[in-house]
Amino acid sequence: MATQKEIAQHLDMSERNCRDVLKTLGIDWNEATLDEIRVAYIRDLREKAAGRGGSQAELLAAARIEESTVKAANGRLAYHEKLGTLVPTADAAFALNDWASFANREYQAGVEKLTQEIETKLKVSIDRGMVDRIAGTTISRIGGYADKLGQRIAGGSQALQSAQAGTDS
């Protein structure tokens, strides 16, 4: 078997570089022949030249993929901006909150109309406190959920008006 000095001369490199190359290739120089070492070294160089090998190849490929992903996302944003289909997050959060306020007012009005119809048709008196507790809990949950979603859309830093605040009590 060849010595590291002979291997280094054969591959036209320093002994120090030879040790690093053999370690990178995972070759035991005590067991491999000069021909095996040379073939492994040439194949490694070819892989690196083709962009498939080396310790930085995976990092480079990941960086290229990320760059392409960002470029594509920015392209989609520019496209939607040109079309006028982008909605600012504050506007989306406001619209969601506004819708919940409207829905809560309609829900409360519907419950009130239903209560009145039942009282009129059945000639009974319904405890308005009980109705308000049940309907109020539902309205509060709807408003709270709309507020939570609105804050999530707006990034959580903006306090939105509660959907219940706009309802008739």
Number of C-alpha atoms within 10 A of each C-alpha: 11 14 12 17 15 14 23 19 13 15 16 11 13 14 17 11 12 21 17 12 17 18 12 13 13 10 16 11 19 10 10 13 13 17 11 13 20 15 11 16 18 13 13 18 15 13 14 15 11 10 14 16 15 14 10 12 15 13 11 13 13 12 12 12 12 12 12 12 12 12 12 12 12 12 12 12 14 13 13 13 12 10 9 9 10 12 11 10 15 16 13 15 24 19 14 18 28 19 15 24 24 16 18 26 19 14 16 21 15 12 15 16 12 12 16 16 12 14 13 11 8 9 10 10 11 12 9 11 10 10 15 16 11 11 17 17 12 15 23 16 15 20 26 18 16 26 25 18 17 26 20 14 19 19 12 13 9 13 11 17 17 21 26 24 12 16 19 11 10
